[in-house]
Amino acid sequence: MNFHLDINIPFLTPRINHQSKILLIGSCFTEHMTRFLNRAKFETVQNPHGIIFNPLSVCKSLSDLIEKKVYNEEDLFYLNEYWHSWYHHSDFSDMDKAEALKKMNTSIAEQHQFLQSADYVLITLGSAFAYRHIELDKFVGNNHRAPAQWFERTLLDIALIRNELETIQHQLKIFNPKIKLVFTVSPVRHSRDGVIENNRSKARLLEAVHSLKEVYYFPAYELVIDILRDYRFYDLDMVHPNYQATAFVWEKFVEHCIDPACLPIMKKMEQLYKAMHHISKDTRSLAHQKFLDEHFELCKSLMEEYPYLDLQDEMIFFGSKA
């Protein structure tokens, strides 16, 4: 018996391999995908401005990368003992103004260089709701817990979202003609907006993305909402997909977006990952030393066979423990 509807997922062309460079940007679901990719030893960078949810902020972040924007003191504001940027997550905020600017500008400079040679940009949109700073008359990426009366919450029009996405798509293609855009919509429920409002928001994101040409859409949202469709696949907050759900989405991503030739390498990477997190009964034992030596040699042989893999951390781990 078939207990769920089938979903037709096209294959990404060309598919991602271990020599691909991938920039991921958007909502917190981006971090889940980045962790899986990094665990399998794909080359990634993520969220140059930190986690952001609405499409206007995503486009602003990518535009900053293309322009290699340099933030200065005039771009910051002081609130609750910290210096913030309206376009950055609070991870970039700091009690020291210079340190905040350093974190922001270093991230942009490094990811600007990465973007120049990137093969894929994976964009995860979280919400079509955006917050406009009333006095400044601009949409912000993060309100940093500023007073609610400073902002006006807006459900963005589909036409506006589509126009912003088309504009950044054009800019990216000029900046790096080989870039392939991969879109997803986050399955995280924005419950604070309300259930009905969240569904309206997701619908606008889906409609805008599907109106774009020459992009690939991976249905992370549909896999969780329509295929798993059960609260047992969510964390206790009933908002964020749990590990089972994100692992299921990752399996489908591998199946449809990763080059099958990468699978043997990924299997070896999983072996190394588990070995690094293995808790030995007694690290003084000969068995443990043999375990370390075997995995150190495995790292060496993999780096010789696949010189584009970065296994320096693993080499240090197994070498220093021996």
N, C-alpha and C positions, 0 to 999 in steps of 0.2 A: 504493500500500500504506500501511496505517496502522501505524506502528511503536510506538504507545503507546496506552494506554487513554484514553478520553475522561473528563473530569471535569466534573461539572455544578456550575457556580458560579452561584448566584443573584445578581441585581443588588441592590446596596445601595439602600435606599429611605428617604429621598431621597438622591440621589448628592451627593458632595462637589463644591463649586464654589469659585471664587476668593474668595468672600465668606465662606466657612466658616472657623471657627476650630477647630483640631484639636490636642488634647493627646495626645501619645504617651507610653506608659509601659511599662517592662518590660525584657526582656533586650537583649543587644547587637544583635539583629536590628532592634530599634526604631530604632537609629541609622541603619541602612541606609535604612529607609523615610522617616525624617525628612530625610535628605540628598536623596532623590529629590523629596520634596514641596517642600523649600526651593528646590531647583534650578528647579522649575516655578513658584515664587513663590506657593505656598500659605502661609497664616498658621499657624504651628505653634509649640508649645513642647514640650519633651521632658524626661522623667525628672527630676522635682524633687528626688529623692534620689540621682540617678545610676543607673547600670545595676543592675537587680535581677532576680532570676530566679524565685524561688518565689512562688506566689500570695498567701501570707500577707504577705510584704513589699510586694507590689504594693498590696494592700488597705490596709496600714498607711500607705503613702505617700499614697494617695488620701484616706484619712481625715485625715491631717495637713493636706492642702490644704483640705479642707472646713472643718476646725476652725480653720484658720490658726494651727496650733501654733507656739509660740515655744520654741525649744530654749535651754536655759540650761546653766550650768557643770555642774550635776548630771547632765546627759544625756551628758556626754563622759567618755572615759577616755583615759589616757596610755599609749602603747605604742610602742616603737621610735622615740622622739624626736618623735612626732606625737600630736596630739589627734584622737580619732576619735569617731564616733557609730556605735552598733551598727546603726542603721537607714539609714546613708548609705554610698555608695560612697566609696572613698578619694580621689576627686577633691575631696571636701569637707573632707578632713583637712588639718591645717596644724600647723606647729611653734608657731604663736601661737594660743592658745586663743580669743582674741577674734576673730581673723580666721576661724577655723573656724566659730564661731557666726554670724558675719556672713554667710558664704557660705550656710550652711544656712538661716538665717532670711530672707535676701533672696530666695532661690529660692522658698521656700514662699509668701512674701507676694506676689511677682509672679505666681506660677502660681495662687494662690488667686483673684486678681482675674481672670486669664484664664479660669479654670474657671467663673466666674460667668456668662460669656457664651459659653462654648464650645458648639459644635454637635456635636462628636464627641470621644469618648475612645477611642483605639485602644490596646488592651491586648495586649501580646505576652508570653505565659507561656513560660518557658524550661525549668523543671524542677519536678517535684513533690517533689524532695528539699529538705529544709530543715534548718538547723542550729540546735539548741537549746542555748543557753548553760546549762550544768548548774547552776552556782552561782546565776545570776540567774533561772533557770527561765523563759526567754523565747526565742522564735525570733528570730534576727538576720538582717539583710539582707546583711551582709558580715562575715567573721570577721577581716579586716585582718591576716591571717597570724599570728594569735594561736596559742598552742600547741594542737595538735589535741585534747589531753586535756581542754580546757575545754569541748568541745562533744560533743553526741550527734547523729549524722546520722539523720534520720527520713524515711521515705517516707510522705508525707501521705496520709491516707485520702481517698477520693473524696468521702465525705459531708462531711468537714471543709472541703475545698476548695470544694465547692458551697455550703456554708453561708456561708463567708466572702465568696464572690463575690456571692451573693444579698444579703447584708447591705450590701455596698458599693454594689451596684446600687440598692438601696432608698435609701441615703443620698444618692447622686448625684442621683436623681430628685427627691428633696425639695429638694436644694440648687439644682438647675438642671433644671426639668422638661423642657426641650427637648433635653437631651443624648441622643445616640444612642450606644450602646456597640457597638464593633466589636472582636471578639476574633480573635487569631491564636495559633497555637502555633509557637514558633521551630523552624526546621529545623536549627539548630545542634545537633550531637551533643555531649552531655555525656559524653565518652569516659572521663573520670576516674571516673565512677560505674560504668563497665563497660557493654558493649554491651547485654547482657540487661537490666541495671538501667535504662539509659537508655530502652529501649523500654517497660518497665513504667511509668516516670515519665511519658513522653509520653502513654501510653495513659490514665493517670489524669487528666491535664490535659484531654485530648480528651473523655473521658466527662463530666467535671464541667462543661465549657463547654457541651457539647451538651444538658445537662440544664436549662440556663437558658432562661427565656422572655424574649421581646421583646429579643433581642440579635441581632447579625449576626455570622456566622462567616466569615472569609476564610481559605481553605485554603493558607496559605503553606507549612506543613509538608508537606502532601500534594503540592503542586506540585513540591517539590524531591525528596522521598523516593520518590514514586510515579510522577511524570511524567518528571522528568529522570533520577532513579535511577541515577546513574553518578558514580564518584569524580572524573571529569574536571571536574565542576562544583563541586568543593571545593578549598580552598586546600591547601598542602603539608601542613598538619597533619591533613588528612582529617576535620576537625571543622567548620570554618566554610565555608559556601557562598561561592564566589568571585564576582567581578563578573558573569560571565555568568549565574550562577544568580539573583543578587539582581535583575539587570536583567530577567530573564524573569518573576520574581515581580512586579516593578513593572509590567511591561506588562499582566499579567493584572489587577492592581489597578486600573490606569487603565481597562481595558476594562469592568470590572464595578462599580467604585466611584466613578469620576470622571464628572461630567456631560459628555457629548459636546460641549456648547457651549464647554467649556474648552479643547478640543484646539487650535484656532487660536492661542489665547493661549499655550499651552504650547509650541507650535512657535516662536513669537517669543521666548519665554524661553530656549529651547534655543539659538537663534541668538545671543542676547546672551551667554549663558554661554560659548559657544565663542569668541565674539569677545573676551571678557575674558581668555581663556586662550590666545589666539593669540600666537605669537611672531613679531614682525615682523623682516624681514631687516635693515631700517635705519629706526629711529624718526625719523630726520631727513628722510626722504623725503616728497615731496608726496603720494605714494600712501598712506603711513601716516596723514598728517594727514587726508586725505579719508576714510579708513577710520574714523578716530575721529569725525570730524564726522558721518558718516552714521549711526553707531550712537548718537551723542548725540541726534540729531534723532529717531531711532527711539524712544529712551527717552521723549523729550518727547511725541511723538504717542501713545504707548501710555498714558502717565499721563493725558493729556487724555481719551482714549477710555475708559480704565478707571481712574478715580480711586482705586479701592480697592487698586490694586497699589502695592507699596512698591518703587520703583526708585531710591531715593536713592543707594545704593551704586554702582549702575551709572552714574547721572548724574555722580557725583563722579569715578568712574574715567575715563570717556570725556572728561569736561570738563577734568580736571586734566592729562590726558596730552596734550591738544591744544596 
